[in-house]
Amino acid sequence: MTEDPRQATAQPRTYRINDVMIAARPLEPALYLVATPIGNLGDITLRALETLAGADVLACEDTRVTRVLLDRFGIQNRPYSYHEYNANEAGPKLIAALEAGRSVALVSDAGTPLVSDPGYRLGQLAIEAGHRVVPIPGASAPLAALVGSGLPNDAFLFAGFLPVKDKARHERLAQLRDVPATLIFFESPHRIGDTLAAAAEELGAERQASVCRELTKTFEEFRRGTLKELADQYTDKAVKGEVVLVVGPPLARAAPEAGEIDRVLIELSETLPTAKAATEAAKLTGQPRKELYQRLLALKADG
């Protein structure tokens, strides 16, 4: 943000739908968190357009991206940058605008602000300062992926982005293994193959999943199958576009007897290293890999 939004010059605020110009209504002072389309610009809501046109200050992640949306609907409001790298400078200016009795609208590049983006900090600051925060709901990639995946949606957990490093990724997936809900992740197209392989290992190869790519866009795609099937499909496969991974809840299975688990561990350890034996045993028994690893170490110590 190169200019203090408190000093912004008032601009005519209108928007266009089907070539009809409609004047925006004044907004009460508040921080408005405005959901924008995740691909198809037709998914914008009327309330979102009114808010973008009527806000005294419009903050966005990337002015170039937001300008495309504003131009599409003839909105003259000028966007200011608020992103991860200027949040310490821009955030206080936006809070100052609220203190001055102005309305501030915040958008991300796509979807709902604050969900896996730096807007979370601005929302916190506004609430701590006692300002009203108003959500303007709309497009959401996690929900679009969930309802399109065909997986159970009565209980779900949005887990954001998994760690980039392999070890940390495995550890995070292991933590989520027994959550009794459908899991939703954002993932980079460059890492989806590695993530599917790790998920098959930590969550269970036969667990149902869906790779949801380019949601609401021209090349929207849903690939469904078990984690192992999907991992095989994406091994060394070049993928483009935004990706959401949806993984169904844990498969119901009877817990094996302790003696049976020990037998499996011992047999596997005869031909495999300890860590690999624990991994294979987890796939066979449905028990947490970390616990099986510790159990095998104890068996060897007693051996």
N, C-alpha and C positions, 0 to 999 in steps of 0.2 A: 504494500500500500504506500504510494508515494505522496498521497495527499490526505490530510486529516479529514475524515468524513463529516466532522461537525461543521466544516466550512464549505461543504459541497453546495453547488448552486442548484436551486430547484429546477426540475425539468418537467415538461409535460409527460404524464404517465398514462399511456394508452396501450392496448394490445389488440391484435387482430385475430378473429376467428372466422374463417370462410369469408375473408375480405370485408368483414364488418368491424368498424372501429368502435371500441367500447372504452369509456373512461374508467380509470381505476378509482376505487373509493379510498379515502384517507384511512390510515391504520392507527390504532392506538399504540402508544409507546410500549414496545416489548421486543424480545428476541424471537423471531419467527424462523423455525427450522423447516425448510421447504424441501420436500421430496421432488426430485426431477426425474425424467425418463432415464432408464438404464440402456436405452438403445433407440427404440421407436419414439420419435418426438410426439406422436399422437397420444402417448400415454400421459401427457401432462394433464393436470386437473384444472378446472375453472378457478377453484380457490387458489391454487398455486399461482396461476397467471395474475390474478388480482393482487396477490401478495407481492409478487416480483415487480409489478408495475407500480404499486402504491407505496412500497417501503421508502423511507427517507434515505436509508443506506442499504445497499445490496452488496454483501460480501460473498466471495466465491473462492473455490479452490484454484481454478485456472480461468482467467478472464477470457481467454480465447475460446475455451469450450462453452462457457456460459453465454458468450456473445452470439454463438450460433443459435442457441435456444431463444435468446431475446430477439434476434433478428427475424427468426421464423415467425414470431407472433407480433412483430412490430412494437416491441417494448423499448422505450427510449431510456430507461433507467441505466445509469452507468455503474458497472460492477467494479468492486475493489478486491484486490487479492488478499485472501487469508488462507494460509497453508502452513504446513509443518515447519517450513524454514523461516517464516516471518511472524509466527504466532506470538512470540514474545514482544514484538513491536506493534503489530497490528491489533492484537487482542485488546490491550488497554485502550486504544483509540476507539474501538467499537463499544467497549463498556462506557467510555466517556460520552459517546453519542447517546447511549441509553440514559445516562445520568442527565443529559441535556434535554430529555423528553422526546427523543427521536425514535422512530421505529427502525429496527435493523432486521433484515432478512438474510439468512445464511443458506447457501446451497453447496453441495459437493459437485464433483464432475458428473456423477450419475448416482441415482438412488437416494436414499435417506441420509441426511447429514448425521454425524456422530457415530454411525455404525462403521467401525473400522476406519475412521478418518479423524483428522486433528480437530474437527469441530467439537469434539467431546470436551476439550479444555475450555473453549469459549462458553459452552453451556454451563460448565461448572462455575466459571467466573461470574456469569450473569446471575445464577441462582444464589451464589454466596453474597453477591451485592444486593440481593433482594429484588431483582427485576423479574418480571413475568416472562416465562418461556412458553411459546405456543407452537406445538407441532402441527405441521400442515402435511398430512399423510399422503402417500401416493406410491409410486413404483418402488419395489424392494426386490433385489436380486435373490436374497435367501428365500423369501416367500414364493417368488415365481418358480425357483428351482424346486422347492419342496412340493408344490401342488402339481408340477409337471413331471416329477420323478416317478409317481405312482407308488411311493413308499408311505408307510403309516405316518399320519400327521396329527394324531391326537396328542402326542407329546414330542417335542423336538428341542434340540439345543443348538444354537448358533455358536460355533467355536472359533469363528474368525479365520485368520491365517495360521497355519502350522509353522513351527520353526523351520528355518532354512537348513540348518545343519542336521545331518542324518541322525546322530545320536539323540539330540534334543527332540527331533520329530518323533522318533520311536518312543521316547519317554512320555511325550504328551499324549500320543495315541494310546499307550498303555494305561494312562490315567483315565481315559475316556471309555475304555473297553466295556465296562459293566454299567455304564449309564443307561437306564431303561428308557431310551428315547431315540428317535432318529437324529443323526448328527449332520450338521451342515457346515461346510468349510469353504472359504475362498481359497483359490490356488492359482499360482502362475502357470501359464501354458507350458513353460519350460520345465516345470517340476512335477507335473501331474503324473507322469509315469513312475517316478521315484516314490511319490506319495501313495499311489495305489499299491505299489509293492509293499511299502511299509505298513499300510492299512491292512492288507491281506495277512501279513505276518502278525500284527499286534491285535487286530480286531476279530480275525477269523476269515479264512479264505472263502468260506461259503456264505458269508454275510452279503445280503443283497445291497446293491448300490446303484447310483446313477451319476454319470458325468454330464453336466449340463453346460453347454457352451454357447456363447453369443446369444444370450437370452433376449428375446423380442426383436432381434436383428434379422437381416435377410437370410443368413446362414445358421439360424438357430438349430441346435442339435441336442438330442437326448440319447445317450447310450446307456442301456440298462443291462444288468447282469450281476453275477457274484463279483466280489472284489478280485478274486483270482482271474476270472474271465476278463474283467476290465484291465487288470494289470498286464495280462498277456497282450491285449489289444494295443495298449499304449507303450509297450516296451520299444524304445528307439523310434517312437512315432513323433514326427514334427506336428505340433499343435499350435494353432493361432487363436487369438481372441480371448475374451474373458471366460473364466471357468469357475463353476461352482460344483463341488463334490457333495453329494448327499448319500449318507450311509444309513441303511435301515437299522432298527434296534437289534440288540443281541438275540441270537437264536436260542429258543428254549431247549435246554438239554439237562438230563439228569446228571447230578454230580457223581463222578466215579468214586468208588471206595478208595480209602487211603492206600490200602495194600495194592490195588490195581495201579494207582498212580506211581507208586514206588517201583513196581515191576516194569512199567513202561519206561521210566527214567533210567533204570539200570540197564535194560536192554539197549536203549538208544545210546547210552554212554559207552557201550562196548565198542561202538564203531564211529562215534562222533565226539568232537570236543564238547566240553561241558556246556558252553553257551549255546552251541547249535543243538545239542540234545534237548536243552530246556525249550528252545524255540519250537522244535518238532513236537515235543510233548504237549506244549500249549495248543498246538493245532489239533492234536488228537484228543485231548481231554477237555478243552475249553477252559482250562484253568489259567490264571495270570502267569505269564512267562517269568516275571521277577520272582514270584513265590516258588515256582518250580525250580528255578536256578538255585535259590537258596536251599531248597529241599535236597537237590542233588548234591550240593556241596556237603551237606550234613551227612547224607548217605555215604559219600566217599570217605568222609572223616571217620565214620563209625566202622567202615569197611573192613 
